[in-house]
Amino acid sequence: MKVTLIGKSEHPEATCAIAARNCLGHAEEQHTLEEDRALIRSIIASGHDSVLEHASLTFFIQGVSRIMTHQLVRHRLASYEEVSQRYTVRPDDIVIPASFASHNDDCAKHMMYTAYQTAIGQGIPPEDARYLLPEGTTTDIVVTMNARELRHFFALRCCNRAQWEIRAVANEMLRLCKQEAPSIFDKAGAPCRYGECPEGKRSCGHKQLPDGDTL
């Protein structure tokens, strides 16, 4: 799995700060980056998150399973472009969960792709042969989200209860976001990092530390 930040609003924190000041007619005032960051943190604390929609980030996510991307695209306030199995013949690569470590992975891959490769060799179009592929088949996807939706995404998918693969992707996206716009994302992630778990009886029972470990 590899996550790369390939695009972003030119000045995400300043852009959001200008949008916030515009509500009071002060958009043209000049402020330092630290002043912008202080304003953004106060806005997030007060729950006025709409100003965060004016900043967006774009990620290139590679080598993940289609199981993971099926979960990812459920976050509808985003834009996605994924490798098409209609026009590409995928190599025999598959994401193998750690729980399969004691099994013969090479044998499993071979068995899963034999029918697909045979169909391709017999002239079956890739768009039809793909029906034989396992959900663990690797794929690449480009995703763009605004900062408000990213915070919501991180709250759900950085949680210990999230499936392991999308949680790994979300944690890496969050790490990159914090580098680019710390005031927007410094308290993003699983809610239990900074407060109470909202899952109630479904809670995992562990509190996450800021570095992602658990108690």
C-alpha positions in Angstrom: 0.0 0.0 0.0 1.3 3.5 -0.9 -0.4 6.8 -0.4 0.9 9.9 -2.1 -0.4 13.5 -1.8 -0.4 14.7 -5.4 -2.5 17.9 -5.2 -3.9 20.4 -2.7 -5.3 23.9 -2.4 -2.4 26.2 -2.7 -2.7 27.7 0.8 -5.3 25.5 2.6 -5.1 27.2 6.0 -5.0 30.8 4.6 -7.9 30.0 2.3 -10.1 28.7 5.1 -9.2 31.6 7.3 -10.1 34.1 4.5 -13.5 32.3 4.1 -14.1 32.6 7.8 -13.2 36.3 8.0 -15.4 37.0 5.0 -18.5 36.1 7.1 -17.8 39.2 9.1 -16.7 41.4 6.2 -12.9 41.2 7.0 -11.7 39.0 4.2 -9.2 41.5 2.9 -7.4 41.9 6.2 -3.8 40.7 6.2 -2.8 38.2 8.9 0.1 35.9 9.7 0.0 32.2 9.3 -0.1 31.7 13.0 -3.1 34.1 13.3 -4.8 32.1 10.5 -4.1 28.9 12.4 -5.5 30.2 15.7 -8.7 31.3 13.9 -9.1 27.9 12.3 -8.6 26.1 15.6 -11.2 28.3 17.3 -13.7 27.7 14.4 -13.3 23.9 14.6 -13.7 24.0 18.4 -17.0 26.0 17.9 -18.3 23.5 15.3 -18.5 26.0 12.3 -16.9 23.5 9.9 -18.3 24.8 6.6 -15.3 27.0 6.1 -13.1 23.9 5.8 -14.9 23.0 2.6 -12.9 25.7 0.8 -9.7 23.6 1.0 -9.2 20.2 -0.7 -6.5 17.6 -1.0 -5.9 14.9 -3.6 -4.3 11.5 -2.9 -3.0 8.7 -5.2 -3.6 5.4 -3.4 -1.8 2.4 -4.9 -1.7 -1.3 -4.2 -4.9 -1.6 -2.2 -7.7 -4.1 -2.6 -11.0 -3.5 -4.2 -12.5 -4.4 -0.9 -10.9 -1.3 0.5 -12.0 1.0 -2.4 -15.6 -0.3 -2.1 -15.5 1.1 1.4 -13.7 4.3 0.4 -16.2 5.3 -2.2 -19.1 5.2 0.3 -17.8 8.6 1.4 -19.9 10.4 -1.2 -18.6 14.0 -0.8 -15.5 13.2 -2.8 -14.2 12.6 -6.3 -12.7 9.3 -7.4 -10.9 7.8 -10.4 -10.0 4.1 -10.2 -8.2 1.7 -12.5 -10.7 0.2 -14.9 -10.9 -3.5 -15.1 -12.7 -3.1 -18.4 -9.7 -1.8 -20.2 -6.7 -3.2 -18.2 -5.6 -6.8 -17.6 -4.5 -6.8 -14.0 -1.4 -8.8 -12.9 -1.9 -11.7 -10.6 -1.5 -9.6 -7.5 -3.8 -9.7 -4.5 -3.9 -8.2 -1.0 -3.4 -11.0 1.5 -4.5 -10.3 5.1 -2.1 -11.1 7.9 -4.5 -13.7 9.1 -3.5 -15.8 6.0 0.2 -15.8 7.0 0.2 -19.5 7.9 -1.3 -20.5 4.5 0.4 -20.9 1.1 -0.2 -17.5 -0.4 1.4 -18.3 -3.7 -0.9 -21.3 -4.2 -3.9 -19.2 -3.3 -3.0 -16.5 -5.8 -2.4 -19.1 -8.5 -5.8 -20.7 -7.9 -7.6 -17.4 -7.9 -6.1 -16.1 -11.2 -6.0 -19.3 -13.2 -9.6 -19.0 -14.5 -9.2 -15.2 -15.2 -5.9 -15.7 -17.2 -7.4 -18.7 -19.1 -10.5 -16.6 -20.1 -8.2 -13.7 -21.3 -6.2 -16.2 -23.3 -9.3 -17.5 -24.9 -10.3 -14.1 -26.1 -12.8 -13.2 -23.5 -12.9 -9.4 -23.1 -11.3 -8.1 -19.8 -14.7 -6.5 -18.9 -16.2 -9.9 -18.8 -13.2 -11.9 -17.5 -13.1 -9.6 -14.5 -16.1 -11.3 -13.1 -13.8 -14.1 -12.1 -11.4 -11.9 -10.1 -11.4 -12.0 -6.3 -12.3 -8.9 -4.3 -8.7 -8.8 -3.0 -7.4 -7.9 -6.4 -5.1 -4.9 -6.2 -6.1 -1.6 -7.6 -5.1 2.1 -7.7 -7.4 5.0 -7.0 -7.2 8.8 -7.0 -9.4 10.6 -4.5 -10.1 14.3 -3.8 -11.9 15.4 -0.6 -12.4 18.8 1.0 -11.0 19.3 4.4 -14.3 19.0 6.2 -15.1 15.7 4.6 -11.6 14.5 5.3 -12.1 15.1 9.0 -15.3 13.1 8.9 -13.5 10.3 7.0 -10.7 10.2 9.6 -13.2 10.1 12.5 -14.7 7.0 11.0 -11.9 5.2 9.4 -9.0 5.8 11.8 -11.1 4.2 14.5 -10.0 0.8 15.8 -13.3 -0.7 14.7 -12.6 0.2 11.0 -11.4 -2.7 8.8 -7.6 -2.9 9.0 -6.8 -2.0 5.4 -8.9 1.2 5.1 -7.7 2.1 8.6 -4.0 1.9 7.4 -4.9 4.1 4.4 -6.7 6.6 6.5 -3.9 6.9 9.0 -1.4 7.5 6.3 -3.7 10.1 4.6 -4.0 11.8 8.0 -0.3 11.9 8.5 0.1 13.7 5.2 -2.7 16.1 6.0 -1.1 17.1 9.3 2.1 18.0 7.5 0.2 20.3 5.0 -2.3 21.9 7.3 -1.7 21.2 11.0 -4.4 23.6 12.3 -7.1 21.9 10.3 -6.0 18.3 11.1 -4.1 18.4 14.4 -7.1 17.0 16.3 -8.5 14.9 13.5 -8.7 11.1 13.6 -10.4 8.6 15.9 -12.7 10.5 18.3 -11.2 8.6 21.3 -7.9 10.3 20.8 -9.2 13.6 22.2 -12.4 12.7 23.9 -15.1 10.0 24.5 -15.7 7.2 22.0 -19.1 7.7 20.3 -19.6 4.0 19.5 -21.3 3.2 22.8 -21.7 -0.5 23.4 -19.9 -1.1 20.1 -16.7 0.5 21.3 -13.5 -1.5 21.0 -12.8 -0.8 24.6 -9.4 0.8 23.9 -8.5 4.4 24.0 -6.1 5.5 21.2 -3.1 7.6 22.0 -2.2 10.6 19.7 0.5 8.5 18.0 -2.1 5.8 17.1 -1.2 3.3 19.8 -3.9 2.1 22.2 -4.3 1.8 26.0 
